[in-house]
Amino acid sequence: MLNSRTVLEAWRPENWRPRSLRLRRRGGSRDWNVRRAVLGIEVRATSLYLACVHPGLVRAVVAGTDVISGYTELRPEELRARLSAFLKPFKVEDPVVVLALPRSEVIVRILSLPLVARKSVQEALALQAEMFKPTDTEEFCWDSASLSVDDQVTASLVMAPRATIERLVNLFAAAGHPINVLNVGQFSLLHLFLRGQQPLARQRSVLLDFKGPDAELALLEGRKLLYSRAFAVSNEDPSIEKSVISEIQRAASTLRWHEGAQPTVFLSGSVPASVESALGMVGPVEHLERKLQSGERTPDTCLGECLGAVAVALAGSGRSGSSYRLNLLPAELRQVRQRRWHHVPTYALLAASAFLLVGLAARRPLQDHMLLRQYEKQIASLKRQTDEMNGILQEDRKLRQELIVLEEFQQGGRQPLDALNDVAQRLPSEAWLNLFTYRKGQIELMGSAKSASSLLPLLQASPRFEDVKFDGALTQDPSGGERFRIQMRLKGRR
């Protein structure tokens, strides 16, 4: 079962201001804040990376960081003791808890949708989530981060197994620190990265985050996420730099980044020196932590491995700055946030209501009667108009759903014909095609040609196909040609 959520609003340049981090030594809060402190927790394998952040009124303040190793072996009361010991020096008792999953434990699909009404985008994403989930036997929770660019909405659809989410929710609830927001570590880092700078619309960036045995790779064009992936790395691998370069080049080739300016590579985490040196061939290299910090750096302000946990806390603190904030928690598992002074507006409204009631009681009965009759007439009129408008909105919603279904059906029906047309244009005149099959994006060609080996480069050059390869050995036919059997797949079909 998939849980839906309102699509996040697109980033607006006129409302965006780059912000920097202000760090200080560990200790209690120096300033009294109305907003609650945020505990950012990043899951990495069997370890928890912690960061306590005070949102503040102007800039965020990082109070301290820590690491809990082997949390999967801890009982809930032991985890409670470890978290309380971390929060006690900062005088934080009831923080907002934001947990982030690693990229390797979630599924990310990047979609381009037409720019339509927000409700229609939400429903389209719900259909895509239902279609992209890997199995029908396991429940998945999903959320999305969207960005409006030109006449399209680029949406990053994120799905996570519900069993994993419930396990973490139950563990932290039993430990006395229920989770308020469940995010993804890579998206939190994207939020922090875009919060600290203002890239140009076509500026290319590569964000590479090393997290122990895994590395998380993200490719952006301006503020738009184009590629997201996690892959295994090992510091003991003598060719680790070649593996990392290969991953980046493979990702860039899928986006056709071989044309245009070199991207800027931003590094995070413990990146081996050999990898950092080799990344110079990809483009200019910068450290994300140095890019975000302002002022002089001291040993007390070095976040190092805990930068991801700080990003998780800031992404869940409710601050604006980017559209890459998620909450994968289902509605029934979410904790209602309690804020300081949260009853003050209620008391103010009650006092204002009492004052108005006293004023109304002092009016003459006839005037009250006339006003009530006038209000009743206006309410009846508004109710009729509201009912008519609701009927129009429901009809419009139904028509939009039908248009989306028809458009998807039409696009799916044209794909085999477009693929056959592309194949026919690229085959040489001496080549004969005896069989063309298409099934769920998989294409199989059989035929003969004077030189079958020259067909692969012709088909690989097409922007429509990928994974072009021979299926079996080439054989000779009586006419002297070569019989071939080729398999390939339409791009974007998995």
ZAMARGU-4260 file (C-alpha; in steps of 0.2 Angstrom, whole numbers, plus 5000, padded with zeros to 4 digits):
<rodrens>
0) 5000/5000/5000 | 5007/5017/4995 | 5003/5032/5006 | 5001/5049/4996 | 5006/5066/5001
5) 5005/5084/4995 | 5018/5087/4982 | 5031/5100/4988 | 5030/5117/4981 | 5043/5122/4968
10) 5058/5132/4972 | 5055/5151/4969 | 5071/5161/4966 | 5063/5177/4972 | 5061/5170/4989
15) 5078/5161/4991 | 5092/5167/5001 | 5109/5157/5003 | 5112/5154/5021 | 5128/5148/5030
20) 5131/5137/5046 | 5136/5145/5062 | 5145/5132/5073 | 5151/5133/5091 | 5158/5121/5104
25) 5147/5108/5112 | 5137/5114/5126 | 5120/5120/5132 | 5110/5133/5121 | 5116/5151/5124
30) 5100/5159/5117 | 5082/5155/5122 | 5073/5149/5106 | 5054/5148/5103 | 5057/5134/5090
35) 5062/5116/5097 | 5079/5109/5094 | 5081/5096/5080 | 5089/5079/5082 | 5096/5074/5065
40) 5100/5055/5064 | 5108/5047/5049 | 5108/5028/5047 | 5124/5021/5039 | 5124/5002/5039
45) 5124/4998/5058 | 5129/5015/5064 | 5119/5031/5069 | 5127/5048/5066 | 5119/5061/5077
50) 5118/5080/5076 | 5109/5092/5087 | 5104/5108/5079 | 5095/5124/5086 | 5085/5131/5071
55) 5086/5149/5079 | 5078/5164/5071 | 5091/5169/5059 | 5104/5155/5057 | 5105/5137/5062
60) 5117/5133/5076 | 5125/5116/5077 | 5126/5111/5096 | 5136/5095/5094 | 5138/5078/5085
65) 5141/5060/5089 | 5141/5042/5083 | 5132/5027/5090 | 5139/5011/5083 | 5130/4994/5082
70) 5113/5002/5085 | 5104/4986/5078 | 5111/4976/5093 | 5105/4989/5106 | 5089/4986/5116
75) 5077/5001/5116 | 5081/5006/5134 | 5100/5006/5129 | 5096/5017/5114 | 5086/5028/5125
80) 5101/5030/5137 | 5113/5034/5123 | 5102/5047/5115 | 5099/5055/5132 | 5117/5056/5136
85) 5120/5064/5119 | 5106/5077/5122 | 5109/5081/5141 | 5124/5093/5139 | 5114/5103/5127
90) 5099/5104/5139 | 5087/5096/5126 | 5074/5085/5132 | 5061/5084/5119 | 5068/5087/5101
95) 5060/5085/5084 | 5068/5069/5078 | 5072/5068/5060 | 5079/5051/5053 | 5087/5048/5036
100) 5088/5032/5027 | 5104/5028/5016 | 5101/5030/4997 | 5104/5011/4995 | 5088/5007/5005
105) 5076/5017/4995 | 5070/5017/4977 | 5072/5034/4967 | 5063/5037/4950 | 5066/5054/4942
110) 5051/5059/4931 | 5046/5073/4920 | 5028/5078/4920 | 5018/5092/4911 | 5015/5107/4921
115) 4997/5105/4926 | 4987/5109/4942 | 4994/5103/4959 | 4981/5090/4962 | 4983/5082/4945
120) 5002/5081/4948 | 4999/5072/4964 | 4987/5060/4956 | 5000/5057/4942 | 5014/5053/4954
125) 5002/5041/4964 | 5000/5032/4947 | 5019/5032/4944 | 5022/5025/4962 | 5010/5011/4959
130) 5018/5007/4943 | 5036/5008/4948 | 5035/4998/4965 | 5046/4983/4963 | 5033/4970/4970
135) 5015/4968/4973 | 5018/4957/4989 | 5027/4971/4999 | 5020/4987/5005 | 5030/5003/5000
140) 5028/5021/5007 | 5032/5036/4995 | 5035/5054/4994 | 5041/5066/4981 | 5051/5082/4978
145) 5046/5092/4964 | 5054/5107/4954 | 5045/5117/4941 | 5056/5121/4926 | 5050/5130/4910
150) 5034/5120/4906 | 5037/5104/4915 | 5038/5098/4933 | 5053/5087/4937 | 5048/5076/4951
155) 5060/5064/4961 | 5049/5050/4967 | 5056/5041/4982 | 5049/5024/4989 | 5054/5014/5004
160) 5048/4997/5011 | 5035/4999/5024 | 5043/4985/5035 | 5059/4995/5036 | 5050/5011/5041
165) 5039/5002/5054 | 5055/4994/5062 | 5063/5010/5064 | 5048/5019/5070 | 5044/5006/5083
170) 5063/5006/5089 | 5064/5025/5092 | 5046/5025/5099 | 5051/5012/5112 | 5067/5022/5115
175) 5057/5037/5120 | 5061/5048/5105 | 5048/5045/5092 | 5052/5050/5074 | 5044/5065/5067
180) 5051/5066/5049 | 5058/5051/5039 | 5070/5058/5025 | 5083/5051/5014 | 5101/5056/5018
185) 5106/5061/5000 | 5091/5072/4998 | 5095/5080/5015 | 5112/5084/5008 | 5105/5091/4992
190) 5094/5102/5003 | 5109/5108/5012 | 5119/5110/4996 | 5106/5121/4987 | 5103/5131/5003
195) 5121/5137/5003 | 5123/5143/4985 | 5113/5148/4970 | 5118/5138/4955 | 5114/5145/4937
200) 5100/5136/4927 | 5112/5126/4916 | 5126/5124/4929 | 5131/5106/4930 | 5136/5099/4948
205) 5141/5082/4954 | 5138/5078/4972 | 5148/5063/4978 | 5146/5058/4996 | 5157/5044/5004
210) 5148/5035/5018 | 5159/5020/5024 | 5156/5006/5012 | 5145/5015/5001 | 5146/5031/4990
215) 5131/5041/4985 | 5131/5050/4968 | 5119/5064/4962 | 5120/5074/4946 | 5112/5091/4945
220) 5109/5104/4932 | 5105/5120/4941 | 5094/5115/4955 | 5086/5100/4945 | 5091/5083/4951
225) 5094/5072/4935 | 5103/5056/4942 | 5104/5047/4959 | 5113/5031/4963 | 5122/5022/4977
230) 5136/5010/4974 | 5149/5000/4985 | 5166/5006/4987 | 5181/4999/4997 | 5197/5009/5003
235) 5206/4993/5001 | 5202/4992/4982 | 5218/4997/4973 | 5208/5003/4958 | 5195/5013/4969
240) 5198/5029/4959 | 5194/5020/4943 | 5178/5013/4950 | 5172/5030/4955 | 5177/5039/4939
245) 5168/5025/4929 | 5152/5027/4939 | 5152/5046/4936 | 5156/5044/4918 | 5143/5031/4916
250) 5130/5043/4924 | 5136/5058/4913 | 5135/5047/4897 | 5116/5043/4901 | 5113/5062/4902
255) 5124/5066/4887 | 5135/5077/4898 | 5150/5074/4886 | 5144/5090/4877 | 5146/5106/4886
260) 5156/5113/4900 | 5164/5102/4914 | 5153/5099/4929 | 5160/5105/4947 | 5162/5090/4958
265) 5157/5093/4977 | 5164/5080/4989 | 5158/5075/5006 | 5163/5062/5019 | 5180/5053/5020
270) 5185/5053/5002 | 5202/5044/4999 | 5216/5056/4993 | 5218/5046/4977 | 5200/5047/4972
275) 5200/5066/4975 | 5216/5068/4964 | 5208/5057/4950 | 5192/5067/4950 | 5201/5082/4943
280) 5199/5074/4926 | 5180/5075/4928 | 5180/5094/4933 | 5184/5106/4946 | 5184/5098/4964
285) 5177/5107/4980 | 5173/5101/4997 | 5155/5103/5002 | 5159/5107/5020 | 5171/5121/5016
290) 5159/5128/5003 | 5145/5129/5016 | 5155/5136/5031 | 5158/5154/5033 | 5172/5163/5043
295) 5188/5155/5050 | 5188/5136/5052 | 5194/5129/5069 | 5195/5111/5075 | 5179/5113/5084
300) 5169/5118/5068 | 5175/5103/5058 | 5159/5092/5055 | 5168/5078/5045 | 5158/5062/5045
305) 5143/5071/5054 | 5140/5083/5040 | 5126/5072/5033 | 5118/5071/5051 | 5118/5090/5051
310) 5110/5091/5034 | 5096/5079/5040 | 5093/5090/5055 | 5092/5106/5044 | 5081/5098/5031
315) 5068/5093/5045 | 5069/5109/5054 | 5056/5117/5042 | 5067/5130/5034 | 5065/5135/5016
320) 5078/5135/5003 | 5075/5120/4991 | 5062/5108/4986 | 5071/5092/4991 | 5063/5089/5008
325) 5053/5073/5011 | 5044/5064/5024 | 5041/5045/5020 | 5032/5042/5036 | 5014/5036/5033
330) 5001/5048/5040 | 4995/5036/5053 | 5014/5034/5060 | 5017/5053/5061 | 5019/5062/5077
335) 5011/5078/5080 | 5024/5092/5083 | 5022/5101/5099 | 5029/5119/5099 | 5033/5131/5113
340) 5019/5143/5115 | 5008/5133/5104 | 4992/5137/5115 | 4995/5156/5114 | 4985/5158/5097
345) 4971/5148/5105 | 4970/5159/5120 | 4971/5175/5110 | 4957/5169/5099 | 4946/5164/5114
350) 4949/5182/5122 | 4944/5190/5105 | 4929/5179/5104 | 4924/5183/5122 | 4926/5202/5118
355) 4915/5201/5102 | 4902/5191/5112 | 4901/5205/5125 | 4899/5218/5111 | 4885/5208/5102
360) 4875/5206/5118 | 4875/5224/5121 | 4866/5227/5104 | 4848/5230/5103 | 4838/5214/5100
365) 4830/5220/5084 | 4847/5224/5076 | 4853/5207/5081 | 4838/5199/5073 | 4840/5208/5056
370) 4859/5204/5056 | 4855/5186/5059 | 4842/5185/5045 | 4854/5194/5033 | 4868/5182/5037
375) 4857/5167/5035 | 4852/5173/5017 | 4871/5176/5013 | 4875/5158/5019 | 4862/5150/5009
380) 4867/5159/4994 | 4885/5155/4996 | 4881/5137/5000 | 4872/5135/4983 | 4887/5143/4974
385) 4899/5132/4983 | 4889/5116/4978 | 4889/5122/4960 | 4908/5125/4961 | 4911/5108/4969
390) 4902/5100/4955 | 4912/5109/4942 | 4928/5105/4951 | 4924/5086/4952 | 4920/5086/4934
395) 4936/5094/4929 | 4946/5082/4940 | 4937/5067/4931 | 4941/5074/4914 | 4960/5078/4919
400) 4961/5060/4925 | 4954/5053/4908 | 4966/5064/4898 | 4981/5058/4908 | 4976/5040/4905
405) 4973/5043/4886 | 4989/5052/4884 | 4999/5038/4892 | 4990/5025/4882 | 4993/5035/4866
410) 5012/5036/4870 | 5013/5018/4874 | 5005/5013/4857 | 5017/5024/4847 | 5033/5017/4854
415) 5034/5001/4843 | 5030/5010/4827 | 5043/5024/4831 | 5056/5010/4836 | 5053/5001/4819
420) 5054/5017/4809 | 5071/5022/4818 | 5078/5004/4814 | 5072/5005/4796 | 5081/5022/4794
425) 5097/5016/4801 | 5099/4999/4793 | 5110/5000/4777 | 5102/4996/4760 | 5110/4979/4759
430) 5103/4973/4775 | 5086/4963/4776 | 5075/4962/4791 | 5065/4946/4793 | 5058/4948/4811
435) 5055/4963/4822 | 5047/4959/4839 | 5043/4972/4853 | 5038/4967/4871 | 5038/4978/4886
440) 5052/4989/4879 | 5062/4974/4873 | 5066/4973/4855 | 5073/4958/4845 | 5079/4959/4827
445) 5082/4945/4815 | 5089/4946/4797 | 5104/4946/4786 | 5117/4959/4780 | 5132/4959/4770
450) 5142/4964/4786 | 5132/4961/4801 | 5145/4968/4813 | 5143/4985/4806 | 5125/4986/4812
455) 5129/4987/4831 | 5137/5005/4830 | 5122/5011/4819 | 5109/5005/4832 | 5120/5011/4847
460) 5121/5028/4839 | 5102/5030/4841 | 5096/5040/4856 | 5081/5029/4857 | 5090/5012/4860
465) 5101/5005/4874 | 5110/4988/4878 | 5111/4984/4860 | 5120/4967/4858 | 5120/4951/4847
470) 5110/4937/4853 | 5120/4922/4847 | 5134/4920/4834 | 5133/4926/4816 | 5130/4913/4803
475) 5132/4913/4784 | 5117/4912/4772 | 5117/4905/4755 | 5119/4922/4747 | 5135/4925/4756
480) 5128/4937/4769 | 5128/4935/4788 | 5113/4931/4797 | 5111/4941/4814 | 5100/4941/4829
485) 5101/4957/4839 | 5093/4962/4856 | 5091/4979/4863 | 5079/4990/4874 | 5070/5006/4873
490) 5078/5019/4884 | 5068/5023/4899 | 5059/5006/4899 | 5064/4995/4914
</rodrens>
